[in-house]
């Protein structure tokens, strides 16, 4: 049933059921967090030892700043994908929030504090539109958010055209990149960690979080057990929009530029990071720790390759190969295990 | 499940087994006809309104530009239809197009005398190879095509960048006979559009009239049931990805012929436009329903919106917003039609007819 909620598994998935394989597959996915955290540790170690300047404070600062938008959006995206839905409009929401922030600053005369509040609210409204189409009209989220991806990006060009608003107060733009005093960790990491803890607690330690997994595994069964599937999904899309509002503010201030094409294409990177982090695109499986490790792994590899003067374009290959490897490897390993297991059963003496 | 589905008419009809088969078929057929008809009406209205505001919109040159502009998107959308009908998606088409376009240019650099049919065959074969990589990985990984083709979207584009490494291929590097292919017209119709028409007709006919074509709908409607009824699902899905790759390869060669200037960024971001064209054309994103003709009309409509906005002197920045609104309207309309059909069928079976 869960397979109906997004793209179905290719045929071979259920062709050879084999209880042994399913169990080992589940075991592997359960430990995927550990695998990806280990990969992250190895990547950091290798990069620190072999790549000049990687282990510098300045680089750590840039690395973290670069990863902020990705990490922030990955939080609600993880929850949404776990319920078996997807939100492809995130980057467009960031762009639209950014341009509206610029437009309001340019012409409304409101204080920047008030504008920021308005921008987050606007993000929530954009998310609510997604949620309404998905849950109110019962449309597939993939199609809806491809539609709003185009719609919101279009509107962000309507707001500012190809102009950019850049005259934000210097103390605000400086604050976006400032470090925690005495460290080389950007201040903005604090709200990120705060949000990550909130999302983590909700997902992993509350009944509402367990309900998200239930929805991803089986919508109808979840409904019968008293979970209000539609309302929960609606609010997830709203939260996703609000977080995109926050990212829009951060993006605008960090680059001191509100532009219609801000964050273009980010949606695919976010989905990549979430899947790399071990969340199943079928829904029902995944953990926030793995996703955060996936985000960091993606960032560390790209950053280290950049510093090592590897052709910038090789990074694109790395991103794609990582994603493919992260989904192909677990199944390949499970296959080999299952084969070994069968052989042992056939020749008990040999083992 | 039909309540949360994309609303494929066939499946809605299938919910009531008591319904006579003949009636079900005519209803479905009528709905599909309505769908393509409504697209044509929308297209007609758009052209009419634009022409009323500026009669040069229907001039020969402008129509020629329009047909030329939509040809590549039409070919890609038709390939995507094959994939989406089986409840999969191919996000790597833009990257395959870019890679093949650059490969075509490089082929001419490397062997200047290459006749263009050879380049065409090489390009289509390279595209099919990319599609086979997709299909093979999907079979090995047993994960949704969405994930794999998202990965190959990056991987193919990365290979393209790596290969091009900042170089650009210009029209001067390619033979005139090849470039003529991109702009030539036969009786006023661009050759590119004729190629697209052939592709639409061939795929449309295949989906409608061949057993294996019908089986693709069965796979998309209910993969498990299709497998139980003996359809070689794995082989069909693999073939569909090879076909989508080959068509993206064809589109890549035509792209090279049309634009003449190639760098590694060719076709970036095209994938979402292609999916949009298919969705607007009535191809249900959850498989099992839709036609190549609808997808082609969707691609033509999207392209026409672009040029009529320009003619109407509406800020071109509105274009993308209009496209987005159109996608939402199209899937909403699908949903509405499916609900009405389901309600009607329920009513009829309740009365014991």
Interface residues (C-beta under 8 A of the other chain):
Chain A: X1 X4 X5 X6 X7 X8 X9 X10 X11 X12 X13 X14 X15 X133 X137 X138 X139 X140 X142 X143 X144 X146 X147 X148 X149 X150 X151 X152 X153 X154 X155 X157 X158 X161 X162 X219 X260 X265 X268 X271 X272 X275 X281 X282 X311 X313 X314 X315 X316 X317 X318 X319 X320 X321 X323 X324 X327 X328 X331 X332
Chain B: X1 X3 X4 X5 X6 X87 X88 X89 X137 X138 X139 X140 X141 X142 X143 X144 X145 X146 X147 X148 X150 X151 X152 X153 X154 X155 X156 X157 X158 X159 X161 X162 X165 X219 X223 X224 X227 X233 X234 X237 X264 X269 X272 X275 X276 X279 X285 X286 X287 X315 X317 X318 X319 X320 X321 X322 X323 X324 X325 X327 X328 X331 X332 X335
